[in-house]
Amino acid sequence: MAGPLLVADAPHLLYRAFYALPDSITGPDKQPVNALLGSVNVTLQVIEEHAPRAVVMCFGAEAADYRTEAFPAYHADRPPMPEGLESQWAKAPALYEAFGWTVLDHDGLEADDLLHSLALAEERAGGRALIFTGDRDLFQCATENVHILLQQARAGFTEMGPEEVRERYGIGPEQVPDFIALRGDPSDGLPGAKGIGAKTAADILQRKGDLEHAILGAIREKPSVRRALIEQADELRAFREIATLVEVELDTVPDTPTDWAGGAKAAADLGMNRLAERLRKLAEEA
């Protein structure tokens, strides 16, 4: 059986590696390469464990236009990209492509939307997809053939299918946007419904099914929940729209093995000598 299509959240991997590794890791130009090194190393680890048939690294807009139009505070509090990361960001696509990995970017949509779209296309073509990210918003993509590989601090990787999503939140993947609308998402600047946390949000959705039915049946809820659902109804609908990933039509990706030799050369050019040596050995063994 062919391995899954690995679709990776490149912004997450770069940011995570930038803060996890010291910026004293530099290349020949004395510029830091810690984010590049870390993002590649962790992707290679996933490749070793899951043997994907191809790898796609997804970039995208910091905040999709339709999301900021629906709620101007969306992503508004995020700080600008650190200078040391900015220079690496520009080098990342060429480095990833040297490994034979496909790089996708989009001016109007976010990386999450591309991850979602690629996974859908792969499943419709009869394949399996593994979404590599640190963003729980992607839990809405989980199906029997699409799993989320969640990167977490100290916990390593957690593979999430539909059952794991239900165990964690008490709701199904299809209810995740409604759950985010009610509970909120501080990382995206979404406040959620006043006074409604994760437990109450899950309880409402277990009983009502979705946000719209929760709003329609608000009169039967306890006073604080009733007030939030009625007074914030339009705002909560906007939050759900923001949390719902958009599908863009994408072609399926052909089988593409990782190019160890190409990766070794690119790593050496960036001064990542230990990584380059490891990749050369893999190229010789292939």
Secondary structure as the mmCIF struct_conf table of DSSP 4:
data_model
#
loop_
_struct_conf.conf_type_id
_struct_conf.id
_struct_conf.beg_label_comp_id
_struct_conf.beg_label_asym_id
_struct_conf.beg_label_seq_id
_struct_conf.end_label_comp_id
_struct_conf.end_label_asym_id
_struct_conf.end_label_seq_id
HELX_LH_PP_P HELX_LH_PP_P1 ALA A 2 PRO A 4
STRN STRN1 LEU A 5 ASP A 9
HELX_RH_AL_P HELX_RH_AL_P1 ALA A 10 ALA A 20
BEND BEND1 LEU A 21 LEU A 21
TURN_TY1_P TURN_TY1_P1 ASP A 23 SER A 24
STRN STRN2 THR A 26 THR A 26
TURN_TY1_P TURN_TY1_P2 PRO A 28 ASP A 29
BEND BEND2 LYS A 30 LYS A 30
STRN STRN3 PRO A 32 PRO A 32
HELX_RH_AL_P HELX_RH_AL_P2 ASN A 34 HIS A 50
BEND BEND3 ARG A 53 ARG A 53
STRN STRN4 ALA A 54 CYS A 58
BEND BEND4 GLU A 62 ALA A 63
HELX_RH_AL_P HELX_RH_AL_P3 ASP A 65 ALA A 70
TURN_TY1_P TURN_TY1_P3 PRO A 72 ASP A 77
HELX_LH_PP_P HELX_LH_PP_P2 ARG A 78 PRO A 82
HELX_RH_AL_P HELX_RH_AL_P4 GLU A 83 ALA A 98
TURN_TY1_P TURN_TY1_P4 PHE A 99 GLY A 100
STRN STRN5 THR A 102 LEU A 104
BEND BEND5 ASP A 107 LEU A 109
HELX_RH_AL_P HELX_RH_AL_P5 ALA A 111 ARG A 124
TURN_TY1_P TURN_TY1_P5 ALA A 125 GLY A 126
STRN STRN6 ALA A 129 THR A 133
BEND BEND6 GLY A 134 GLY A 134
HELX_RH_3T_P HELX_RH_3T_P1 ARG A 136 CYS A 141
BEND BEND7 GLU A 144 ASN A 145
STRN STRN7 VAL A 146 GLN A 152
TURN_TY1_P TURN_TY1_P6 ALA A 153 ALA A 155
STRN STRN8 GLY A 156 MET A 160
HELX_RH_AL_P HELX_RH_AL_P6 PRO A 162 TYR A 169
BEND BEND8 GLY A 170 ILE A 171
HELX_RH_3T_P HELX_RH_3T_P2 PRO A 173 GLN A 175
HELX_RH_AL_P HELX_RH_AL_P7 VAL A 176 ARG A 183
STRN STRN9 ASP A 185 ASP A 185
HELX_RH_3T_P HELX_RH_3T_P3 PRO A 186 ASP A 188
TURN_TY1_P TURN_TY1_P7 GLY A 189 GLY A 189
STRN STRN10 LEU A 190 LEU A 190
BEND BEND9 ALA A 193 ALA A 193
TURN_TY1_P TURN_TY1_P8 LYS A 194 GLY A 195
HELX_RH_AL_P HELX_RH_AL_P8 ALA A 198 LYS A 208
BEND BEND10 GLY A 209 ASP A 210
HELX_RH_AL_P HELX_RH_AL_P9 LEU A 211 LEU A 216
TURN_TY1_P TURN_TY1_P9 GLY A 217 GLY A 217
HELX_RH_3T_P HELX_RH_3T_P4 ALA A 218 ARG A 220
BEND BEND11 GLU A 221 GLU A 221
HELX_RH_AL_P HELX_RH_AL_P10 PRO A 223 GLU A 231
TURN_TY1_P TURN_TY1_P10 GLN A 232 GLN A 232
HELX_RH_AL_P HELX_RH_AL_P11 ALA A 233 ALA A 243
BEND BEND12 THR A 244 THR A 244
HELX_LH_PP_P HELX_LH_PP_P3 LEU A 245 GLU A 247
HELX_LH_PP_P HELX_LH_PP_P4 ASP A 251 ASP A 255
HELX_RH_AL_P HELX_RH_AL_P12 TRP A 260 ASP A 269
TURN_TY1_P TURN_TY1_P11 LEU A 270 GLY A 271
HELX_RH_AL_P HELX_RH_AL_P13 ASN A 273 GLU A 285
#
